Amino acid sequence: MEANETHTETEERRVALVTGGSRGIGRAVAVQLAADGFDIAFCYRSGVEAAEETERLVREQGALCYHAPCDVADGSAVETFIKAAEAELGPVYALVNSAGVVKDSPLVLMSPQDWTTVIETNLTGTFNFCRTVVFGLLKRGGGVVVNISSVAGVYGNAAQANYAASKAGIHGLSKSLAKEVARSGIRVNVVAPGFIETDMTADLTDKVRAGALKMVPLRRFGTAQQVADLVSFLVSERGGYITGQVIQVDGGITL
């Protein structure tokens, strides 16, 4: 997918790369950062129509857009995607890792494959993109990384050992990376959402949804836009003195 020019080439715009950008939180982040003045590269695993809708929304903000499918767990595929994105748009300044999967089951019933799939997509995928993008940020002397996690990585969740482990791993990865790259002007933070209105929560039964709402002190689910607003803040200079933090967007569920 070639970038579509919607602004003059004389404009200097930074590039943001969003993984899992075809829907949900990833889409909201891509569109918000486009509105903030970034050109957008995003990847997705499947769902071309959803990806094209994200592209349309990004272009409406006057941004250039490049997107392509990419298996985030495949290091070679990640490097190929980033190389193609930067060839189209220029060097990445902001990385937002939003791609993720869930395969819930009690631990004693969880298959090794379900464990591996979730860890490789959520945690190794984050590592793959951070490793490649941050190498470029170090050479250029600045940039921002925001990794999307979950409150499950903070307090655990029954029947989500694989998911919670992958998200807790993102917290450790991000804090370590933040310490490594701060002197080079690179900030790394984590946004940990709770229950957010997405395709995933749309599949909840009325009973499960009601039970979930009882756990949230604010008595409502959050929106993908509210997560995107925090990412926007962290990427901008307004968040310029924040690094190595895990910030929860959860309606108070972990209080």
Secondary structure, DSSP 8 states (H G I E B T S, - for coil): ------S-TTS---EEEEETTTSHHHHHHHHHHHHTT-EEEEEESS-HHHHHHHHHHHHHTT--EEEEE--TT-HHHHHHHHHHHHHHH--EEEEEE---------GGG--HHHHHHHIIIIIIHHHHHHHHHHHHHHHHT-EEEEEE--THHHH--TT-HHHHHHHHHHHHHHHHHHHHHGGGTEEEEEEEE-SEESHHHHTS-HHHHHHHHHH-TTSS-EEHHHHHHHHHHHHSGGGTT--S-EEEESTTTT-
